[in-house]
Amino acid sequence: MSQFVLGLDIGYSNLKMAMGYKGEEARTVVMPVGAGPLELMPQQLTGGAGTCIQVVIDGEKWVAGVEPDRLQGWERELHGDYPSTNPYKALFYAALLMSEQKEIDVLVTGLPVSQYMDVERREALKSRLEGEHQITPKRSVAV
């Protein structure tokens, strides 16, 4: 069976993904980079937060892949330790959900050049992204 590959760039302005089985044509997705607790999303008259990707971070419902200005009272985190934040994790989980896979065989991602040269930062990111991730109450993905 062919390997499923997910290329992922969780940037400061967009969430960019390229995914598919090795040797086949990749599907690409670009989404807004907004991510925050579900309670900060405006509610629709019919109830709910509308069209957004919902994930669970430490037992709390989060949304990801929304325009940042839709999150009421939420400040985006733009700093060197961004990959260790919950918004980054929510976007990572959204990418896993968008892959529609139970297992990611190969994950390709990166850090800014200035951070990549720091072995500890590389290993910390690798440690956060590898393993079994419970992204919704009924869905987990292994990386």
N, CA and C atoms as a LAMMPS dump frame, in Angstrom:
ITEM: TIMESTEP
0
ITEM: NUMBER OF ATOMS
429
ITEM: BOX BOUNDS ff ff ff
-5.0000000000000000e+02 5.0000000000000000e+02
-5.0000000000000000e+02 5.0000000000000000e+02
-5.0000000000000000e+02 5.0000000000000000e+02
ITEM: ATOMS id mol type element x y z
1 1 1 N 0.844 -1.186 0
2 1 2 C 0 0 0
3 1 3 C 0.888 1.248 0
4 2 1 N 0.452 2.245 -0.703
5 2 2 C 1.203 3.486 -0.85
6 2 3 C 1.146 4.333 0.423
7 3 1 N 2.174 5.135 0.63
8 3 2 C 2.236 6.006 1.811
9 3 3 C 1.414 7.269 1.593
10 4 1 N 0.724 7.711 2.659
11 4 2 C 0.012 8.987 2.603
12 4 3 C 0.953 10.064 3.128
13 5 1 N 1.121 11.124 2.333
14 5 2 C 2.044 12.21 2.655
15 5 3 C 1.247 13.494 2.851
16 6 1 N 1.557 14.212 3.931
17 6 2 C 0.943 15.515 4.2
18 6 3 C 2.05 16.553 4.302
19 7 1 N 2.052 17.49 3.374
20 7 2 C 2.948 18.638 3.435
21 7 3 C 2.184 19.773 4.085
22 8 1 N 2.779 20.406 5.081
23 8 2 C 2.045 21.347 5.921
24 8 3 C 2.871 22.583 6.215
25 9 1 N 2.275 23.742 5.967
26 9 2 C 2.904 25.017 6.316
27 9 3 C 1.899 25.807 7.143
28 10 1 N 2.123 25.843 8.441
29 10 2 C 1.281 26.631 9.341
30 10 3 C 1.986 27.96 9.514
31 11 1 N 1.599 28.914 8.7
32 11 2 C 2.266 30.206 8.695
33 11 3 C 1.533 31.233 9.53
34 12 1 N 2.035 32.457 9.468
35 12 2 C 1.401 33.55 10.195
36 12 3 C 0.203 34.114 9.44
37 13 1 N 0.077 33.8 8.127
38 13 2 C -1.036 34.365 7.363
39 13 3 C -1.949 33.319 6.738
40 14 1 N -1.455 32.12 6.471
41 14 2 C -2.28 31.056 5.886
42 14 3 C -1.859 29.693 6.401
43 15 1 N -2.798 28.762 6.337
44 15 2 C -2.542 27.347 6.572
45 15 3 C -2.53 26.702 5.188
46 16 1 N -1.379 26.159 4.796
47 16 2 C -1.233 25.591 3.461
48 16 3 C -0.93 24.1 3.579
49 17 1 N -1.658 23.306 2.778
50 17 2 C -1.5 21.859 2.82
51 17 3 C -1.409 21.301 1.407
52 18 1 N -0.577 20.302 1.236
53 18 2 C -0.538 19.483 0.025
54 18 3 C -0.544 18.045 0.518
55 19 1 N -1.466 17.233 0.012
56 19 2 C -1.617 15.89 0.574
57 19 3 C -2.024 14.891 -0.493
58 20 1 N -1.658 13.656 -0.246
59 20 2 C -2.05 12.586 -1.144
60 20 3 C -1.147 11.382 -0.98
61 21 1 N -1.459 10.357 -1.754
62 21 2 C -0.648 9.146 -1.706
63 21 3 C 0.587 9.316 -2.574
64 22 1 N 1.699 8.816 -2.082
65 22 2 C 2.978 8.924 -2.787
66 22 3 C 2.825 8.395 -4.211
67 23 1 N 3.306 9.192 -5.165
68 23 2 C 3.235 8.802 -6.564
69 23 3 C 1.966 9.24 -7.27
70 24 1 N 0.992 9.757 -6.522
71 24 2 C -0.258 10.236 -7.115
72 24 3 C -0.303 11.755 -7.036
73 25 1 N -1.252 12.342 -7.739
74 25 2 C -1.387 13.796 -7.722
75 25 3 C -1.849 14.268 -6.344
76 26 1 N -1.214 15.324 -5.859
77 26 2 C -1.537 15.858 -4.525
78 26 3 C -2.734 16.801 -4.597
79 27 1 N -3.495 16.814 -3.532
80 27 2 C -4.586 17.782 -3.362
81 27 3 C -4.029 18.914 -2.516
82 28 1 N -4.278 20.15 -2.915
83 28 2 C -3.787 21.299 -2.155
84 28 3 C -4.953 22.07 -1.561
85 29 1 N -4.718 22.614 -0.383
86 29 2 C -5.726 23.402 0.33
87 29 3 C -5.018 24.583 0.98
88 30 1 N -5.604 25.756 0.858
89 30 2 C -5.118 26.949 1.55
90 30 3 C -6.286 27.499 2.353
91 31 1 N -6.05 27.729 3.637
92 31 2 C -7.105 28.22 4.526
93 31 3 C -6.599 29.407 5.329
94 32 1 N -7.524 30.216 5.837
95 32 2 C -7.11 31.297 6.74
96 32 3 C -6.479 30.707 7.997
97 33 1 N -5.71 31.51 8.682
98 33 2 C -4.915 31.024 9.809
99 33 3 C -5.575 31.281 11.169
100 34 1 N -6.797 31.761 11.184
101 34 2 C -7.469 32.021 12.461
102 34 3 C -7.784 30.739 13.208
103 35 1 N -7.495 30.726 14.503
104 35 2 C -7.792 29.58 15.361
105 35 3 C -7.964 30.082 16.782
106 36 1 N -9.017 29.623 17.444
107 36 2 C -9.261 30.036 18.82
108 36 3 C -10.395 29.236 19.426
109 37 1 N -10.675 29.464 20.698
110 37 2 C -11.772 28.757 21.357
111 37 3 C -13.101 28.993 20.637
112 38 1 N -13.913 27.949 20.53
113 38 2 C -15.205 28.014 19.847
114 38 3 C -16.083 29.13 20.395
115 39 1 N -15.998 29.367 21.686
116 39 2 C -16.854 30.388 22.312
117 39 3 C -16.607 31.794 21.764
118 40 1 N -15.492 32.013 21.081
119 40 2 C -15.189 33.33 20.523
120 40 3 C -15.755 33.532 19.121
121 41 1 N -16.323 32.476 18.544
122 41 2 C -16.924 32.593 17.216
123 41 3 C -18.337 33.142 17.354
124 42 1 N -18.72 34.078 16.481
125 42 2 C -20.097 34.571 16.518
126 42 3 C -21.063 33.432 16.205
127 43 1 N -22.167 33.404 16.883
128 43 2 C -23.174 32.368 16.678
129 43 3 C -24.151 32.796 15.588
130 44 1 N -24.635 31.835 14.807
131 44 2 C -25.635 32.117 13.794
132 44 3 C -27.015 32.103 14.429
133 45 1 N -27.973 32.718 13.759
134 45 2 C -29.338 32.743 14.272
135 45 3 C -29.899 31.338 14.44
136 46 1 N -29.465 30.413 13.594
137 46 2 C -29.943 29.038 13.671
138 46 3 C -29.163 28.217 14.694
139 47 1 N -28.22 28.863 15.37
140 47 2 C -27.389 28.162 16.35
141 47 3 C -26.109 27.67 15.71
142 48 1 N -25.094 27.5 16.492
143 48 2 C -23.817 27.014 15.985
144 48 3 C -22.926 28.134 15.487
145 49 1 N -21.731 27.76 15.117
146 49 2 C -20.724 28.739 14.715
147 49 3 C -20.578 28.841 13.204
148 50 1 N -21.484 28.205 12.458
149 50 2 C -21.397 28.291 11.007
150 50 3 C -20.359 27.338 10.455
151 51 1 N -19.855 27.677 9.291
152 51 2 C -18.901 26.795 8.629
153 51 3 C -17.488 27.062 9.137
154 52 1 N -16.996 26.156 9.917
155 52 2 C -15.629 26.232 10.417
156 52 3 C -15.223 24.82 10.823
157 53 1 N -13.948 24.611 10.928
158 53 2 C -13.443 23.309 11.356
159 53 3 C -13.35 23.323 12.873
160 54 1 N -13.96 22.338 13.507
161 54 2 C -13.916 22.253 14.963
162 54 3 C -13.024 21.094 15.385
163 55 1 N -12.166 21.373 16.354
164 55 2 C -11.273 20.373 16.926
165 55 3 C -11.331 20.508 18.444
166 56 1 N -10.7 19.582 19.134
167 56 2 C -10.665 19.632 20.598
168 56 3 C -9.211 19.709 21.048
169 57 1 N -8.933 20.719 21.89
170 57 2 C -7.597 20.904 22.458
171 57 3 C -7.74 20.82 23.977
172 58 1 N -7.125 19.829 24.574
173 58 2 C -7.176 19.653 26.033
174 58 3 C -8.608 19.729 26.563
175 59 1 N -9.533 19.07 25.879
176 59 2 C -10.922 19.013 26.319
177 59 3 C -11.765 20.226 25.967
178 60 1 N -11.186 21.236 25.339
179 60 2 C -11.915 22.459 24.981
180 60 3 C -12.141 22.497 23.469
181 61 1 N -13.355 22.894 23.058
182 61 2 C -13.664 23.005 21.635
183 61 3 C -13.011 24.254 21.056
184 62 1 N -12.319 24.053 19.927
185 62 2 C -11.656 25.137 19.206
186 62 3 C -12.127 25.135 17.765
187 63 1 N -12.005 26.285 17.113
188 63 2 C -12.23 26.394 15.676
189 63 3 C -10.891 26.707 15.026
190 64 1 N -10.767 26.321 13.771
191 64 2 C -9.519 26.581 13.043
192 64 3 C -9.837 26.774 11.57
193 65 1 N -8.958 27.518 10.906
194 65 2 C -9.14 27.756 9.485
195 65 3 C -10.157 28.835 9.182
196 66 1 N -10.329 29.764 10.119
197 66 2 C -11.263 30.878 9.923
198 66 3 C -10.468 32.169 9.769
199 67 1 N -11.111 33.186 9.231
200 67 2 C -10.464 34.498 9.169
201 67 3 C -10.227 34.968 10.604
202 68 1 N -9.027 35.424 10.926
203 68 2 C -8.716 35.816 12.305
204 68 3 C -9.672 36.854 12.888
205 69 1 N -10.194 37.757 12.068
206 69 2 C -11.081 38.793 12.611
207 69 3 C -12.464 38.27 12.978
208 70 1 N -12.772 37.007 12.667
209 70 2 C -14.051 36.419 13.084
210 70 3 C -14.036 36 14.551
211 71 1 N -12.862 35.87 15.132
212 71 2 C -12.744 35.468 16.538
213 71 3 C -12.831 36.719 17.4
214 72 1 N -13.926 36.861 18.108
215 72 2 C -14.193 38.077 18.866
216 72 3 C -13.312 38.168 20.108
217 73 1 N -12.554 39.271 20.201
218 73 2 C -11.723 39.504 21.377
219 73 3 C -10.484 38.631 21.44
220 74 1 N -10.021 38.127 20.32
221 74 2 C -8.886 37.206 20.29
222 74 3 C -7.718 37.855 19.575
223 75 1 N -6.57 37.829 20.191
224 75 2 C -5.348 38.366 19.586
225 75 3 C -4.528 37.214 19.02
226 76 1 N -4.107 37.334 17.783
227 76 2 C -3.25 36.31 17.184
228 76 3 C -1.883 36.316 17.851
229 77 1 N -1.311 35.133 17.954
230 77 2 C 0.018 34.998 18.544
231 77 3 C 1.047 35 17.421
232 78 1 N 1.882 36.012 17.395
233 78 2 C 2.909 36.143 16.358
234 78 3 C 4.265 36.296 17.033
235 79 1 N 4.846 35.188 17.429
236 79 2 C 6.129 35.221 18.128
237 79 3 C 6.921 33.957 17.808
238 80 1 N 8.144 33.934 18.22
239 80 2 C 9.048 32.838 17.903
240 80 3 C 8.644 31.486 18.449
241 81 1 N 7.827 31.457 19.494
242 81 2 C 7.416 30.192 20.085
243 81 3 C 6.025 29.774 19.608
244 82 1 N 5.575 30.353 18.5
245 82 2 C 4.248 30.07 17.936
246 82 3 C 3.977 28.574 17.775
247 83 1 N 4.936 27.753 17.318
248 83 2 C 4.646 26.329 17.152
249 83 3 C 4.271 25.592 18.441
250 84 1 N 4.483 26.186 19.591
251 84 2 C 4.121 25.515 20.846
252 84 3 C 2.768 25.989 21.386
253 85 1 N 2.054 26.818 20.631
254 85 2 C 0.797 27.396 21.115
255 85 3 C -0.417 26.547 20.743
256 86 1 N -1.518 26.785 21.447
257 86 2 C -2.767 26.106 21.109
258 86 3 C -3.316 26.509 19.741
259 87 1 N -3.215 27.779 19.312
260 87 2 C -3.673 28.09 17.949
261 87 3 C -2.925 27.278 16.883
262 88 1 N -1.629 27.106 17.045
263 88 2 C -0.843 26.292 16.107
264 88 3 C -1.348 24.848 16.139
265 89 1 N -1.576 24.335 17.35
266 89 2 C -2.059 22.962 17.501
267 89 3 C -3.432 22.8 16.862
268 90 1 N -4.306 23.785 17.022
269 90 2 C -5.638 23.723 16.416
270 90 3 C -5.536 23.681 14.893
271 91 1 N -4.633 24.465 14.325
272 91 2 C -4.439 24.46 12.875
273 91 3 C -3.846 23.126 12.408
274 92 1 N -2.941 22.57 13.187
275 92 2 C -2.385 21.251 12.889
276 92 3 C -3.499 20.206 12.897
277 93 1 N -4.345 20.244 13.916
278 93 2 C -5.461 19.308 14.002
279 93 3 C -6.428 19.496 12.836
280 94 1 N -6.668 20.746 12.435
281 94 2 C -7.538 21.01 11.284
282 94 3 C -6.956 20.365 10.029
283 95 1 N -5.639 20.465 9.861
284 95 2 C -4.986 19.847 8.706
285 95 3 C -5.146 18.327 8.749
286 96 1 N -4.996 17.742 9.935
287 96 2 C -5.188 16.3 10.062
288 96 3 C -6.617 15.918 9.7
289 97 1 N -7.58 16.701 10.141
290 97 2 C -8.985 16.443 9.829
291 97 3 C -9.231 16.568 8.324
292 98 1 N -8.646 17.591 7.707
293 98 2 C -8.812 17.811 6.266
294 98 3 C -8.193 16.679 5.441
295 99 1 N -7.217 15.997 5.992
296 99 2 C -6.575 14.898 5.262
297 99 3 C -7.522 13.718 5.071
298 100 1 N -8.528 13.605 5.933
299 100 2 C -9.5 12.507 5.901
300 100 3 C -8.834 11.139 6.076
301 101 1 N -7.722 11.119 6.813
302 101 2 C -6.969 9.882 7.032
303 101 3 C -6.964 9.511 8.515
304 102 1 N -6.769 8.219 8.786
305 102 2 C -6.578 7.763 10.157
306 102 3 C -5.099 7.745 10.516
307 103 1 N -4.26 7.715 9.469
308 103 2 C -2.817 7.661 9.69
309 103 3 C -2.095 8.466 8.613
310 104 1 N -1.162 9.298 9.054
311 104 2 C -0.296 10.055 8.155
312 104 3 C 1.053 9.349 8.183
313 105 1 N 1.463 8.793 7.058
314 105 2 C 2.724 8.053 7.014
315 105 3 C 3.931 8.981 7.005
316 106 1 N 3.821 10.094 6.258
317 106 2 C 4.922 11.052 6.156
318 106 3 C 4.355 12.454 6.33
319 107 1 N 4.859 13.179 7.32
320 107 2 C 4.483 14.577 7.538
321 107 3 C 5.702 15.429 7.227
322 108 1 N 5.519 16.392 6.331
323 108 2 C 6.598 17.303 5.964
324 108 3 C 6.173 18.697 6.386
325 109 1 N 6.954 19.317 7.246
326 109 2 C 6.659 20.678 7.686
327 109 3 C 7.981 21.374 7.96
328 110 1 N 7.925 22.555 8.488
329 110 2 C 9.169 23.266 8.726
330 110 3 C 9.035 24.356 9.753
331 111 1 N 10.144 25.012 9.954
332 111 2 C 10.249 26.153 10.86
333 111 3 C 10.918 27.289 10.093
334 112 1 N 10.768 28.515 10.568
335 112 2 C 11.551 29.599 9.964
336 112 3 C 13.042 29.251 10.036
337 113 1 N 13.811 29.706 9.045
338 113 2 C 15.239 29.37 8.963
339 113 3 C 15.962 29.665 10.272
340 114 1 N 15.66 30.8 10.886
341 114 2 C 16.345 31.178 12.129
342 114 3 C 16.082 30.174 13.252
343 115 1 N 14.919 29.505 13.226
344 115 2 C 14.591 28.526 14.259
345 115 3 C 15.045 27.123 13.88
346 116 1 N 15.072 26.835 12.593
347 116 2 C 15.453 25.504 12.139
348 116 3 C 16.87 25.146 12.575
349 117 1 N 17.726 26.122 12.648
350 117 2 C 19.114 25.872 13.026
351 117 3 C 19.246 25.486 14.502
352 118 1 N 18.206 25.685 15.276
353 118 2 C 18.192 25.348 16.699
354 118 3 C 17.673 23.909 16.849
355 119 1 N 18.568 22.983 17.16
356 119 2 C 18.222 21.565 17.255
357 119 3 C 17.099 21.33 18.262
358 120 1 N 17.124 22.023 19.394
359 120 2 C 16.087 21.839 20.413
360 120 3 C 14.706 22.206 19.878
361 121 1 N 14.603 23.288 19.123
362 121 2 C 13.308 23.688 18.544
363 121 3 C 12.82 22.646 17.536
364 122 1 N 13.724 22.142 16.717
365 122 2 C 13.345 21.119 15.732
366 122 3 C 12.821 19.873 16.431
367 123 1 N 13.547 19.427 17.445
368 123 2 C 13.139 18.219 18.162
369 123 3 C 11.835 18.435 18.927
370 124 1 N 11.647 19.626 19.483
371 124 2 C 10.405 19.927 20.205
372 124 3 C 9.21 19.88 19.255
373 125 1 N 9.364 20.455 18.065
374 125 2 C 8.271 20.429 17.089
375 125 3 C 7.992 18.994 16.649
376 126 1 N 9.032 18.248 16.366
377 126 2 C 8.872 16.848 15.965
378 126 3 C 8.123 16.064 17.037
379 127 1 N 8.496 16.282 18.286
380 127 2 C 7.855 15.601 19.407
381 127 3 C 6.371 15.959 19.518
382 128 1 N 6.036 17.246 19.287
383 128 2 C 4.632 17.681 19.373
384 128 3 C 3.783 17.106 18.245
385 129 1 N 4.377 16.913 17.069
386 129 2 C 3.594 16.506 15.91
387 129 3 C 3.5 14.991 15.731
388 130 1 N 4.468 14.252 16.234
389 130 2 C 4.436 12.794 16.107
390 130 3 C 3.502 12.186 17.143
391 131 1 N 2.938 11.032 16.784
392 131 2 C 2.134 10.296 17.752
393 131 3 C 0.664 10.261 17.387
394 132 1 N -0.13 9.848 18.352
395 132 2 C -1.583 9.729 18.196
396 132 3 C -2.223 11.024 18.683
397 133 1 N -3.081 11.625 17.849
398 133 2 C -3.721 12.903 18.184
399 133 3 C -5.238 12.731 18.191
400 134 1 N -5.865 13.006 19.331
401 134 2 C -7.325 12.97 19.45
402 134 3 C -7.836 14.339 19.01
403 135 1 N -8.278 14.453 17.753
404 135 2 C -8.599 15.765 17.196
405 135 3 C -10.057 16.169 17.378
406 136 1 N -10.935 15.183 17.555
407 136 2 C -12.336 15.428 17.918
408 136 3 C -12.706 14.312 18.887
409 137 1 N -13.863 14.412 19.544
410 137 2 C -14.216 13.338 20.476
411 137 3 C -14.234 11.945 19.836
412 138 1 N -14.537 11.865 18.536
413 138 2 C -14.657 10.559 17.886
414 138 3 C -13.583 10.285 16.838
415 139 1 N -12.605 11.165 16.736
416 139 2 C -11.615 11.012 15.659
417 139 3 C -10.204 11.196 16.184
418 140 1 N -9.353 10.218 15.899
419 140 2 C -7.933 10.36 16.214
420 140 3 C -7.132 10.043 14.953
421 141 1 N -5.951 10.641 14.878
422 141 2 C -5.077 10.452 13.722
423 141 3 C -3.674 10.174 14.241
424 142 1 N -3.042 9.168 13.675
425 142 2 C -1.662 8.827 14.032
426 142 3 C -0.723 9.441 13.002
427 143 1 N 0.342 10.057 13.506
428 143 2 C 1.364 10.653 12.636
429 143 3 C 2.679 9.956 12.928
